[in-house]
Amino acid sequence: MRGRKRGEVPARLSRLEQRFVAWRRTRQPGERIPPPLWKAAAQLAPDCGLNQTARILKLDYYSLKKHVDRYGVKAAAKTRFVELTSMPLASECVIEFDDGSGASMRMHLKGTDPPDVLALGRSFWNAE
């Protein structure tokens, strides 16, 4: 995972880990993992990595891989380059961010001062 320090757990994976912990606290012995938890894990695995997801959520790697295949989940396309052209004064623009898992942010801006797009992007993608 580029941009993350070694050992750092993505926020989305950390939140799902808490859901698994809560379920494990209340489950009956022998009870299977509910489909919504499997689906959530399968959706995160391509982006967070199968191994890391299985390890953090304490799941069997191969069972997780089967669920990823079952749900047909693909890794989100990673944007490598975004071109930002200069905005003339008194212009209007629309900026859209999408993280590939359903979260999105759209801003329709009018005015003379362009926003700090880099800071906006960082806060959007790091606020998982």
C-alpha positions in Angstrom: 0.0 0.0 0.0 1.6 3.2 -1.1 1.5 6.2 1.1 1.0 4.2 4.3 3.6 3.5 6.9 4.5 -0.2 7.6 2.1 -1.6 10.2 -0.4 1.2 9.8 -4.0 -0.1 9.5 -6.4 1.8 7.2 -9.3 3.4 9.1 -12.0 1.5 7.2 -10.3 -1.8 8.1 -10.0 -0.7 11.7 -13.7 0.1 11.9 -14.6 -3.3 10.4 -12.3 -4.9 12.9 -14.4 -3.3 15.7 -17.5 -4.8 14.1 -15.9 -8.2 14.1 -14.8 -7.8 17.7 -18.4 -6.8 18.7 -19.9 -9.8 16.9 -17.4 -12.3 18.4 -18.2 -11.0 21.9 -21.9 -11.9 21.5 -21.9 -14.9 19.2 -22.8 -18.4 20.2 -20.2 -21.2 20.0 -20.1 -22.6 16.5 -22.1 -19.7 15.0 -20.9 -18.8 11.5 -19.8 -15.3 10.5 -22.9 -13.4 9.2 -23.0 -12.7 5.5 -22.9 -8.8 5.9 -19.6 -9.1 7.8 -18.2 -11.4 5.1 -19.3 -9.0 2.4 -17.8 -6.0 4.1 -14.5 -7.9 4.5 -14.6 -9.1 0.9 -15.2 -5.5 -0.3 -12.2 -4.1 1.7 -9.7 -6.9 0.9 -8.8 -5.9 -2.7 -7.9 -2.4 -1.6 -6.4 -3.2 1.8 -4.8 -6.5 0.7 -6.0 -10.0 1.3 -3.3 -10.9 3.8 -3.6 -7.8 5.9 -7.4 -8.0 5.9 -7.4 -11.6 6.9 -4.8 -11.0 9.6 -6.5 -7.9 11.1 -10.0 -9.5 11.1 -8.6 -12.9 12.2 -10.1 -14.7 9.2 -8.8 -17.6 7.2 -7.0 -16.2 4.2 -8.4 -18.8 1.8 -12.0 -18.4 3.1 -11.7 -14.6 2.6 -10.3 -15.1 -0.9 -13.4 -17.3 -1.7 -15.7 -14.6 -0.5 -13.9 -12.0 -2.6 -14.3 -14.2 -5.6 -18.0 -14.9 -4.7 -18.9 -11.3 -4.5 -16.9 -10.4 -7.6 -15.1 -7.6 -5.9 -12.3 -5.8 -7.8 -9.7 -3.4 -6.5 -10.6 0.2 -7.0 -8.7 1.9 -9.8 -5.9 3.9 -8.4 -5.5 7.4 -9.9 -1.8 8.0 -10.6 -2.1 11.5 -12.0 -4.6 14.3 -11.9 -4.1 17.4 -14.0 -5.2 20.7 -12.5 -5.3 23.5 -14.9 -5.2 27.1 -13.6 -8.5 28.7 -13.0 -9.0 32.2 -14.3 -10.4 34.8 -11.9 -14.2 34.8 -11.3 -14.4 31.3 -12.7 -16.6 28.4 -11.9 -15.6 24.8 -11.4 -16.8 21.4 -10.1 -14.5 19.2 -8.2 -15.4 15.6 -7.5 -13.7 13.0 -5.3 -14.6 9.3 -5.3 -12.9 6.6 -3.2 -14.2 3.7 -5.2 -16.2 2.2 -2.3 -19.2 4.5 -2.6 -18.0 7.6 -0.7 -17.9 10.7 -2.8 -17.7 14.4 -2.4 -18.7 17.0 -5.0 -18.1 20.7 -4.8 -19.4 23.4 -7.1 -17.2 26.4 -6.7 -17.8 30.0 -7.9 -15.6 32.8 -7.0 -12.1 34.2 -7.3 -10.0 32.2 -4.9 -9.4 28.6 -5.9 -9.4 26.1 -3.1 -6.4 24.1 -1.9 -7.4 21.0 -3.9 -4.5 18.9 -2.6 -5.5 19.5 1.0 -9.2 18.8 0.2 -8.2 15.5 -1.5 -6.0 14.4 1.4 -8.7 15.1 4.0 -11.2 13.2 1.9 -9.1 10.1 1.4 -7.7 10.1 4.9 -11.0 10.5 6.7 -11.9 6.9 6.1 
